[in-house]
Every structure is written in C-alpha cells, then in structure tokens.
Amino acid sequence: MIRAELNENELEALRRLGGDPIIQSSDFQSSDFQSSSSSRVNSSVIDEAISSMPIPDTPQSGLTVKVCYVGACFNENQVKRKLKPKFPGTEVAGIIHEVGNNIPNSNYMPGDRVIIVPDEAIISSGYKEYIPIEDPSNVIQVPQNVPLEVAAMLPGGALTAFAAASCARNHVERLQKVKSCVNVLIVGAGGLGLWTIRLAKYLLGDDCSSVRIFVADNSIDKLLLAQEHGCYDIIHWNEEDHEQYIHERTLDACRGGVDVIIDYVGSHRSMQRSLTVLNREGVIIVGGNSTADTNISLNALAAKQQSIVGIPKGNVNQLIELLNAVADKKLEVPQYKVVPVEDANQVFEDLAESRITGRVVFKFGSQSSEHIVDNH
C-alpha cells in the first residue's frame, strides 16, 4: 500500500473536516454523517482524519482515480426524512492515477480526466482522495474543453434532470399534435430545476414558442435565479398562503392550465396542488426525493385521462450525450459555485436550510479556492 503525502491545503481540509489529524488510518463510511433531530446538519463529514491518506492498490483489471471535484448533493427533503448526506455521492470527477496491468483493450492513461459512473459502494464510501475502480467501463473520459468541475455534476443532478426532461418531451411532442402551445411546470427551483430549464432548451431547441416552461417554488431567491436561466414565468408557492389562492395564482400564470408537471418536491401538498391545475390528458412526472403519502382519486385520473409516472433512472448513454452536448456547447450549464472541500459541513448545513441557490461543487486538495460560475 503506497501512502500519499498531503500538502498544506489538504492537511488543513482534513483538520477542518474532522479535527486534528491522527496517526492511525481509518475507513470513513457513510455513518460518519451524524443525523440531527432538527433540520440542521449537526455533524462533520469526517469524524477522524489522518496525516497521510493511503492510496489503495489499483485493481489488476481496473484503475485508480484521484478525486478532484465532488458535487454537493443534499436537499431539504432528505433532511426532513433524517437522511444523512452521502459522501462523495453521485458526482465525482478526477484524473486517472494508475492503470491496472491487466486492463483489457485499455484506452486509459494516467492523467486522463474522467468522471465516475456512480454505484452505491462509491456513493457512501466517505471522504477519499483516491478511488479504485474495478470495472473501467464505470469511468468516462472528459473532453479537454469541458471543465472538470462541470463534468463532475453530470452523473448526478444533470442526469436525473435529463431523464425527467426526456420523459416530458415524449408527452410534449404528443400534445403538440393537438395543441398550439404546451405548458410545462417544474416544481422545485433548486439544482434539478435549473438543469431542467437548460435541458428543455437543448431537447426542444431554442425556438420554444410552442412550449412554455414555468417554475414554482416557495423560495423567491431560487425563483429569481430560475427566471434568469430562461424559464417563461415563475410562480411563488408560498406555503403560508391559502391553498385556493395558490391554485388561482398558478392558473393565472399558466393560462390554459398545465399539461406536463415535473415535480422534484414530491410532497403531499405539491402533488395535490399539481392535480388541481393539471389539464385533461396531462401527466405528472415525480422525482424520488420524498416518501410522502398522498390520496389520489383513480376515478378522477381515469375520467380526465391523466397519468402519474416516476422519473426513469438515467443511463450511461444519456450521460455520454450530456457530456458531448456540453463539449459541443449545445447545452448551457446552470450557475454553480466552487468551494474548498474543507467547507463541506457548512455547505451541507446551508443546503439543508435552503440558503443556497444554484449548484455547489467541492474542490479537493491543492486546487482549493472559491469562485462562482454564471453561465446565463
């Protein structure tokens, strides 16, 4: 087992994340995230840290990736369900550190920029600077003109939004045959919502005159950012307002009602609210961020020929298409902020409290510095 000496920035990151470095090594599992009875993330990403992080042995038929960027994936619904942030999560990008001796038909070289196709073992493995990959098909090389921090966001939120937007497109194209204008409502103006706005333009083309994209959220700041990203209109779903008032406000904005709804909130209230504004033959596409129970009249659904479907899981082919679309500048990236990984605890707390608009990406090691990238 080879040990990698840490530079000053890496040592500081470990100190701030987990206290002063200790001599003995330790595996940091997802259990390192401590739950809280309140909505605050009252914990450290790492409970223990070491002054010299081990580099794992490279699988003979695989490779080892040095982590450079990790997307911050944590939302309000996960906090309400008392779920723990998973680190590094579904969004990881880095460079190839070493290639196994027996890797078949290898096109990989040390130094190649790659993203990792996530699996549960990696998602919850904890703070790691090097990740061994048994199956090389689980890494995808990143074109040189795509910033690595942008590539990191693609396997997680971007891929989920792509799957949702692709599902919505099928219904939009069907409705366009009988309607001059199709109204699409995105419930939730967080990272998924912003990606969906961008992807709607990519999938439907710049001329969206026959498709209007609306965004609803309870946060004014998030709605204003969604408006800057190019949606047709925004709707403030203030949870303190009377339900009938929210219903009328939504119908007033979406003249002609709503044909397709992409619900990233998935709460009882958002579902019931969506059903009241959904047109005949309309569809609700629901994300998997909530386990809320709700009551739905099957007779009403059948009478109005409405349907409710789940967001399909994104696949590797869609991920490659996303990567190529960004590389070819056919897909604009939402606003994101890059912060040092030593700020992870504060970022997760801010995400839990809905104090952050746009996306956040963590930088690892000597690359650490903070900056905001606004692509709208």
HELIX and SHEET records of a PDB file:
HELIX    1   1 GLU A    8  GLY A   18  1                                  11    
HELIX    2   2 SER A   30  ASP A   32  5                                   3    
HELIX    3   3 GLU A   76  LYS A   80  1                                   5    
HELIX    4   4 GLU A  120  ILE A  123  1                                   4    
HELIX    5   5 PRO A  136  ASN A  138  5                                   3    
HELIX    6   6 LEU A  148  MET A  153  1                                   6    
HELIX    7   7 LEU A  154  ALA A  158  3                                   5    
HELIX    8   8 LEU A  159  GLN A  176  1                                  18    
HELIX    9   9 GLY A  191  LEU A  204  1                                  14    
HELIX   10  10 ILE A  220  GLU A  228  1                                   9    
HELIX   11  11 GLU A  243  ALA A  253  1                                  11    
HELIX   12  12 HIS A  268  VAL A  277  1                                  10    
HELIX   13  13 LEU A  298  LYS A  304  1                                   7    
HELIX   14  14 VAL A  316  ALA A  327  1                                  12    
HELIX   15  15 VAL A  341  ASP A  343  5                                   3    
HELIX   16  16 ALA A  344  ALA A  352  1                                   9    
HELIX   17  17 GLY A  365  GLN A  367  5                                   3    
SHEET    1   A 2 ILE A   2  ARG A   3  0                                        
SHEET    2   A 2 PRO A  54  ILE A  55 -1                                        
SHEET    1   B 5 TYR A 130  ILE A 133  0                                        
SHEET    2   B 5 LEU A  63  GLY A  71 -1                                        
SHEET    3   B 5 VAL A  92  VAL A  99 -1                                        
SHEET    4   B 5 ARG A 113  ILE A 116 -1                                        
SHEET    5   B 5 VAL A 139  GLN A 141 -1                                        
SHEET    1   C 5 TYR A 130  ILE A 133  0                                        
SHEET    2   C 5 LEU A  63  GLY A  71 -1                                        
SHEET    3   C 5 ARG A 359  LYS A 363 -1                                        
SHEET    4   C 5 TYR A 336  PRO A 340  1                                        
SHEET    5   C 5 HIS A 371  VAL A 373 -1                                        
SHEET    1   D 6 ASP A 233  HIS A 236  0                                        
SHEET    2   D 6 VAL A 211  ASP A 217  1                                        
SHEET    3   D 6 VAL A 182  VAL A 187  1                                        
SHEET    4   D 6 VAL A 258  ASP A 263  1                                        
SHEET    5   D 6 LEU A 278  VAL A 286  1                                        
SHEET    6   D 6 SER A 307  GLY A 310  1                                        
END                                                                             
